Amino acid sequence: MAPGESPRRKTRERSHPHHERRRSQPQSPKKPAHESTTSQSSSQALSADSLARLNLLNQHERARARAEETTPKKPRRKRHREVVDEKIVVERSRRQHKRKKRRVVSGALLEEGEGPRLKGLRGGHKNNDEHSSGKKKKKQRLCGLPFELHLGVELTFVKVIIGGVLLVLIIIIVAVAVVVSKKKGSKSDSSSNASTNDSGKPSNSNLDGISQSDIPVAAKGTDLDPFSWYDTTDFNVTYTNETVGGLPIMGLNSEWDDSKSANGNVPPIGKPWGSYSETPARGVNLGGWLSLEPFITPSLFNKNGVIDEWTLTTYLGNQAKPTLEQHYATFVSEQTFIDIANAGLDHVRIPFSYWAVKTYDGDPYVFRTSWRYLLRAIEWARKHGLRINLDVHGLPGSQNGWNHSGRQGSIGWLNGTDGALNGQRSLDLHDQLSKFFAQDRYKNIISFYGLANEPKMTVLQPSDVIAWTSSAYTLVRKNGINANVVFGDGFGGLLNWKGKLTGLSGLVLDAHQYVIFNRDQISFNHSAKIDYACRGWSDQASLSSNTATGFGPTLFAEWSQADTDCAPNLNNVGLGSRWEGKFLSGDPQTQVLSPGCPAKSASCSCSSANADPSTYSSAYKEFLQMFAEAQMHSFEKGWGWFYWTWKTESAAQWSYQAGLKAGILPAKAYEPKFKCEGSAPSFDGLPETY
């Protein structure tokens, strides 16, 4: 939301990130810690056996002594030598047992990759008790031997018993290791469907048939080397350096299938969608994934001075690539697309930034790693019938100065010393992207091709943005893009686009609607928010979509059901909220220093809005779902909508995934409970302070 807001149109005063907001090799075969514990238990048990045996022999000796009082003396065998012999046998057996145990753990099992999994036995009293009880049972049998057995037979029997105990111990250890292995293998990460090894890293088993010698020396360790990838799940790992438009096709399979539809209400990808004015898009964003935002993934931004992707990658240095690639590999998985389709959605908007394609001198960004994950995401969407809205979220120089563009601060795109240079760099970026995505494999699945997310036209010269948009449109069409081309409304008011950029077929205006970044609209009470969503935004959508009153085709590619700006880091890292009157933007035009909630009192609080949805009252849940469905209704007066966003770490009112779980969104997007033709409750019982 920019300055100059209108009561009928959100204009963001944003300073927040999205809208001011807005193989693993085996371990060294050293003895595992649990081995010493188990060996010690075995040694103690054998000592107990020896003591029991010695006690038995002493009893035997006393019996013989009593018998000798009434019978003639016979030559006696030397007991000392016999006992020493027994101690030698026992000691040898103990050493042999210890050697065998070491071979089991650090030999065959470790070579088969099972060794580390035995760590589940470390310090396990239950397992030690099981071993002890087994030995105790054997000991009882030994003590019950008849005295008349010859000592040599008895010692032989002792060896057999010891061997049996060892065998039982080995069987128990192997069995427990298998159980532990199976349990670990059965665990599933809700954020990733890739199999993982003990370290949590994807197993990358599809590399097993590939030889590292197949990778040219010059490519080893580069982005083209699949052995350097953190996660190879569902990637084609056959080495290739082929490019289209100068962009690598790494990871792509040669074939694809466009026969799937997201649900029974929409056509399969291989068939034309038809008219978006008649069948509007129902979609969701994958925000905070390939273009980071602090309020979506605050765990990545919990370092002093880290406020955007520029400062994060600067802070991380050579750890930036592994850190971000692990985020790319785990924050979104194939299950994400399965869940999106199951929610009754049919489109996915994927924000990504220029460093997926190109970086420049002085850029700290991680170059091109996100590109591979973008390509895989499109294939997963295809597999589950979801169409794509490609969104360039960050352009060279930053098109809006907000943290979700990559760098918070000044605007250097079409503005300032390097403004023209960055404008040309952005055209060069689209030259490459459009050549790549003009390939046949993308003609059906890419429905919307975005040029620039949220250019801040309240600062930029509107004429410069319009001229750049016209040039970019011409360029991508020349390169073969047949998708709808999307440009941002720039926060200048939807109806101000009437008569501009006319005659460009398939050009679509993109508006992002929120009440919470406008100091007047955030103070609407519950009923007024729903009424505004139903009436105000519905009217805007209808008027904007009509060329007689507005631009024409209009899409609403961002909105949420949040009714406050309370989510931490939403208004930039460390800044407060308008809701509580603590929005210290540093700009007199945008800062809000008095409570903005409907009650306009010191009792305005963010605690309830930021609480876990399980604590929401039934009335508040009813309001949140109704507020969401009112927006869906209005935005379908245009070409449809994309909720911001699918997943967050903690900001539940910005997460479609969390909203479904909490029961504050319709189970199927195409089956809302509330439509604006009906009347909304008054919600008088809900506090206006939270």
Backbone hydrogen bonds, N-H to C=O, Kabsch-Sander energy under -0.5 kcal/mol:
donor,donor_aa,acceptor,acceptor_aa,energy
6,S,9,R,-1.5
9,R,6,S,-1.9
12,R,1,M,-1.9
13,E,517,F,-1.2
14,R,1,M,-3.2
15,S,20,E,-0.8
19,H,22,R,-7.6
20,E,16,H,-1.8
20,E,21,R,-3.4
22,R,18,H,-1.7
22,R,19,H,-2.5
30,K,28,S,-2.6
35,E,32,P,-1.5
36,S,32,P,-0.8
37,T,33,A,-0.9
38,T,34,H,-2.2
39,S,35,E,-2.9
40,Q,36,S,-2.1
41,S,37,T,-1.9
42,S,38,T,-2.2
43,S,39,S,-2.6
44,Q,40,Q,-2.5
45,A,41,S,-2.1
46,L,42,S,-2.3
47,S,43,S,-2.1
48,A,44,Q,-1.8
49,D,45,A,-1.8
50,S,46,L,-2.4
51,L,47,S,-2.5
52,A,48,A,-2.4
53,R,49,D,-2.7
54,L,50,S,-2.8
55,N,51,L,-2.4
56,L,52,A,-2.1
57,L,53,R,-2.6
58,N,54,L,-2.4
59,Q,55,N,-2.2
60,H,56,L,-2.4
61,E,57,L,-2.5
62,R,58,N,-2.4
63,A,59,Q,-2.2
64,R,60,H,-2.1
65,A,61,E,-2.2
66,R,62,R,-2.0
67,A,63,A,-1.9
68,E,64,R,-1.9
69,E,65,A,-0.7
69,E,66,R,-0.8
70,T,67,A,-1.2
71,T,67,A,-0.6
79,R,77,R,-0.8
82,E,78,K,-1.6
83,V,79,R,-2.9
84,V,80,H,-2.4
85,D,81,R,-2.7
86,E,82,E,-2.3
87,K,83,V,-2.5
88,I,84,V,-2.4
89,V,85,D,-2.4
90,V,86,E,-2.9
91,E,87,K,-2.8
92,R,88,I,-2.8
93,S,89,V,-2.7
94,R,90,V,-2.6
95,R,91,E,-2.4
96,Q,92,R,-2.8
97,H,93,S,-2.7
98,K,94,R,-2.2
99,R,95,R,-2.5
100,K,96,Q,-2.5
101,K,97,H,-2.3
102,R,98,K,-2.0
103,R,99,R,-1.9
104,V,100,K,-1.9
105,V,101,K,-2.1
106,S,102,R,-2.5
107,G,103,R,-1.2
108,A,103,R,-0.7
109,L,104,V,-1.2
111,E,107,G,-2.6
112,E,108,A,-1.7
113,G,110,L,-1.8
114,E,109,L,-3.1
115,G,109,L,-0.9
117,R,114,E,-0.8
118,L,114,E,-0.6
118,L,115,G,-2.0
119,K,116,P,-1.7
120,G,117,R,-1.3
121,L,118,L,-2.5
122,R,119,K,-1.4
124,G,121,L,-2.4
125,H,123,G,-1.1
128,N,124,G,-2.1
129,D,125,H,-2.8
130,E,126,K,-2.0
131,H,127,N,-2.2
132,S,128,N,-2.5
133,S,129,D,-2.7
134,G,130,E,-1.7
135,K,131,H,-1.9
136,K,132,S,-2.5
137,K,133,S,-1.8
138,K,134,G,-1.7
139,K,135,K,-2.5
140,Q,136,K,-2.0
141,R,137,K,-1.5
142,L,138,K,-2.0
143,C,139,K,-2.4
144,G,140,Q,-0.8
144,G,141,R,-0.6
145,L,142,L,-1.7
149,L,146,P,-1.4
154,E,150,H,-2.5
155,L,151,L,-2.9
156,T,152,G,-2.0
157,F,153,V,-2.5
158,V,154,E,-2.3
159,K,155,L,-2.1
160,V,156,T,-2.1
161,I,157,F,-2.9
162,I,158,V,-2.9
163,G,159,K,-2.8
164,G,160,V,-2.5
165,V,161,I,-2.6
166,L,162,I,-2.6
167,L,163,G,-2.4
168,V,164,G,-2.6
169,L,165,V,-2.7
170,I,166,L,-2.6
171,I,167,L,-2.6
172,I,168,V,-2.7
173,I,169,L,-2.5
174,V,170,I,-2.7
175,A,171,I,-2.6
176,V,172,I,-2.8
177,A,173,I,-2.4
178,V,174,V,-2.3
179,V,175,A,-2.3
180,V,176,V,-2.9
181,S,177,A,-2.6
182,K,178,V,-2.7
183,K,179,V,-2.5
184,K,180,V,-2.5
185,G,181,S,-2.5
186,S,182,K,-1.4
187,K,183,K,-0.6
187,K,184,K,-1.0
189,D,192,S,-0.7
190,S,188,S,-0.6
192,S,189,D,-1.8
197,N,201,K,-2.7
200,G,197,N,-1.9
203,S,195,S,-3.0
207,L,204,N,-1.8
208,D,205,S,-1.9
210,I,207,L,-1.9
214,D,211,S,-1.9
215,I,212,Q,-1.5
219,A,216,P,-1.4
220,K,216,P,-1.0
220,K,217,V,-0.8
222,T,219,A,-2.2
225,D,222,T,-1.6
228,S,225,D,-2.1
229,W,226,P,-1.2
235,F,232,T,-2.3
236,N,251,G,-2.1
237,V,235,F,-0.7
244,V,247,L,-2.6
247,L,244,V,-1.5
249,I,242,E,-1.9
251,G,236,N,-0.6
252,L,249,I,-2.0
262,A,385,G,-1.0
266,V,263,N,-1.4
269,I,260,K,-2.3
270,G,258,D,-2.8
271,K,268,P,-2.0
276,Y,274,G,-0.5
278,E,275,S,-0.8
279,T,275,S,-2.8
281,A,639,W,-2.4
283,G,641,W,-2.7
284,V,347,H,-1.2
285,N,643,Y,-2.7
286,L,349,R,-2.1
288,G,291,S,-0.9
289,W,286,L,-0.9
290,L,286,L,-0.5
290,L,351,P,-0.5
296,I,293,E,-1.0
297,T,293,E,-2.1
300,L,297,T,-1.8
301,F,298,P,-1.5
302,N,299,S,-0.6
306,V,303,K,-2.0
307,I,305,G,-0.8
309,E,403,N,-0.6
310,W,406,G,-2.2
312,L,308,D,-2.1
313,T,309,E,-2.5
314,T,310,W,-1.8
315,Y,311,T,-2.3
316,L,312,L,-2.5
317,G,313,T,-1.7
319,Q,316,L,-2.1
320,A,317,G,-1.9
323,T,319,Q,-2.0
324,L,320,A,-2.8
325,E,321,K,-2.8
326,Q,322,P,-1.8
327,H,323,T,-1.6
328,Y,324,L,-2.9
329,A,325,E,-2.4
330,T,326,Q,-1.3
331,F,327,H,-2.7
332,V,328,Y,-0.7
336,T,333,S,-0.8
337,F,333,S,-0.9
337,F,334,E,-0.6
338,I,334,E,-1.9
339,D,335,Q,-2.8
340,I,336,T,-2.1
341,A,337,F,-2.3
342,N,338,I,-2.4
343,A,339,D,-1.2
344,G,341,A,-1.8
345,L,340,I,-1.6
346,D,282,R,-3.2
347,H,282,R,-1.3
348,V,387,R,-2.5
349,R,284,V,-2.4
350,I,348,V,-0.5
350,I,389,N,-2.3
352,F,391,D,-2.3
354,Y,394,G,-2.0
356,A,353,S,-2.3
357,V,354,Y,-2.2
358,K,354,Y,-2.7
363,D,360,Y,-2.6
367,F,365,Y,-0.7
368,R,355,W,-3.0
371,W,368,R,-0.7
372,R,368,R,-0.9
372,R,369,T,-0.6
373,Y,369,T,-0.9
374,L,370,S,-2.1
375,L,371,W,-2.2
376,R,372,R,-2.0
377,A,373,Y,-2.3
378,I,374,L,-1.9
379,E,375,L,-1.5
380,W,376,R,-2.3
381,A,377,A,-2.6
382,R,378,I,-2.4
383,K,379,E,-2.2
384,H,380,W,-1.1
384,H,381,A,-0.7
385,G,382,R,-1.7
386,L,381,A,-2.8
387,R,346,D,-2.3
388,I,445,I,-3.0
389,N,348,V,-2.6
390,L,388,I,-0.6
390,L,448,F,-2.7
391,D,350,I,-1.8
393,H,352,F,-3.5
393,H,391,D,-1.0
394,G,352,F,-0.8
398,S,395,L,-2.4
404,H,17,P,-2.5
405,S,402,W,-2.1
406,G,403,N,-1.6
409,G,401,G,-2.6
412,G,397,G,-2.5
412,G,398,S,-0.8
412,G,410,S,-0.6
413,W,398,S,-1.1
414,L,412,G,-0.6
414,L,419,G,-1.9
419,G,416,G,-1.4
422,N,418,D,-2.8
423,G,419,G,-1.8
424,Q,420,A,-2.2
425,R,421,L,-2.5
426,S,422,N,-1.8
427,L,423,G,-1.5
428,D,424,Q,-2.5
429,L,425,R,-2.2
430,H,426,S,-2.0
431,D,427,L,-1.8
432,Q,428,D,-1.8
433,L,429,L,-2.6
434,S,430,H,-2.4
435,K,431,D,-1.3
436,F,432,Q,-2.2
437,F,433,L,-2.9
438,A,434,S,-0.6
439,Q,436,F,-1.4
442,Y,439,Q,-1.8
443,K,439,Q,-0.7
443,K,440,D,-1.0
444,N,440,D,-0.5
446,I,442,Y,-2.0
447,S,388,I,-1.9
447,S,445,I,-1.0
448,F,388,I,-1.8
449,Y,484,N,-3.2
450,G,390,L,-2.9
450,G,448,F,-0.6
451,L,486,V,-2.4
453,N,392,V,-1.8
456,K,399,Q,-2.2
457,M,455,P,-1.7
457,M,490,G,-0.7
459,V,456,K,-1.8
460,L,456,K,-2.7
464,D,461,Q,-0.8
465,V,461,Q,-1.8
466,I,462,P,-2.6
467,A,463,S,-2.2
468,W,464,D,-2.4
469,T,465,V,-2.6
470,S,466,I,-2.3
471,S,467,A,-2.1
472,A,468,W,-2.8
473,Y,469,T,-2.5
474,T,470,S,-2.2
475,L,471,S,-2.2
476,V,472,A,-2.4
477,R,473,Y,-2.1
478,K,474,T,-2.1
479,N,475,L,-1.6
480,G,477,R,-1.5
481,I,476,V,-2.5
482,N,480,G,-0.5
484,N,447,S,-2.2
485,V,506,G,-2.3
486,V,449,Y,-2.7
487,F,508,V,-2.3
488,G,452,A,-0.6
489,D,510,D,-2.1
492,G,489,D,-1.1
496,N,493,G,-1.4
497,W,494,L,-1.7
498,K,495,L,-0.9
500,K,497,W,-1.8
504,L,501,L,-0.6
505,S,503,G,-0.9
507,L,504,L,-1.7
508,V,485,V,-3.2
509,L,553,P,-2.6
510,D,487,F,-2.4
511,A,509,L,-0.5
511,A,555,L,-2.7
513,Q,511,A,-0.5
513,Q,558,E,-1.7
514,Y,512,H,-0.5
518,N,515,V,-1.1
519,R,517,F,-0.5
522,I,518,N,-2.4
523,S,520,D,-0.7
524,F,521,Q,-1.8
529,K,525,N,-2.4
530,I,526,H,-1.8
531,D,527,S,-2.5
532,Y,528,A,-2.6
533,A,529,K,-2.4
534,C,530,I,-2.4
535,R,531,D,-3.2
536,G,531,D,-0.6
537,W,532,Y,-2.0
539,D,535,R,-2.5
540,Q,536,G,-2.2
541,A,537,W,-2.4
542,S,538,S,-2.2
543,L,539,D,-2.8
544,S,540,Q,-2.8
545,S,541,A,-1.8
546,N,542,S,-0.5
546,N,543,L,-0.8
547,T,545,S,-0.6
549,T,546,N,-1.7
550,G,546,N,-2.8
552,G,544,S,-2.7
555,L,509,L,-3.4
556,F,640,G,-2.0
557,A,555,L,-0.7
558,E,511,A,-0.7
561,Q,653,Q,-0.9
570,L,567,A,-2.2
572,N,569,N,-1.2
575,L,572,N,-1.6
576,G,582,K,-1.0
581,G,578,R,-0.6
582,K,577,S,-2.9
583,F,592,V,-2.0
584,L,582,K,-1.4
585,S,583,F,-1.4
590,T,587,D,-1.7
591,Q,587,D,-3.0
592,V,583,F,-1.7
596,G,578,R,-1.5
596,G,579,W,-0.6
597,C,579,W,-1.4
599,A,688,E,-1.4
600,K,597,C,-1.8
604,C,601,S,-1.9
605,S,689,T,-2.4
608,S,690,Y,-0.9
610,N,606,C,-2.1
611,A,608,S,-1.0
615,T,612,D,-2.5
616,Y,613,P,-1.6
621,K,617,S,-2.3
622,E,618,S,-2.2
623,F,619,A,-2.1
624,L,620,Y,-2.5
625,Q,621,K,-2.3
626,M,622,E,-2.2
627,F,623,F,-2.9
628,A,624,L,-2.0
629,E,625,Q,-2.7
630,A,626,M,-2.1
631,Q,627,F,-1.4
632,M,628,A,-2.2
633,H,629,E,-2.2
634,S,630,A,-2.0
635,F,631,Q,-2.9
636,E,632,M,-1.4
637,K,634,S,-1.8
638,G,635,F,-1.2
639,W,554,T,-3.0
640,G,635,F,-1.5
641,W,281,A,-2.4
642,F,556,F,-1.9
643,Y,283,G,-2.4
644,W,559,W,-3.5
645,T,643,Y,-0.6
646,W,285,N,-2.1
649,E,296,I,-2.6
652,A,650,S,-1.7
654,W,651,A,-1.8
655,S,652,A,-1.6
656,Y,645,T,-2.5
656,Y,654,W,-0.5
657,Q,646,W,-2.5
659,G,655,S,-2.5
660,L,656,Y,-2.3
661,K,657,Q,-1.8
662,A,658,A,-2.2
663,G,659,G,-0.8
663,G,660,L,-0.7
664,I,659,G,-2.6
665,L,659,G,-0.6
669,A,343,A,-2.4
671,E,668,K,-2.2
678,G,675,K,-2.3
686,L,683,F,-1.5
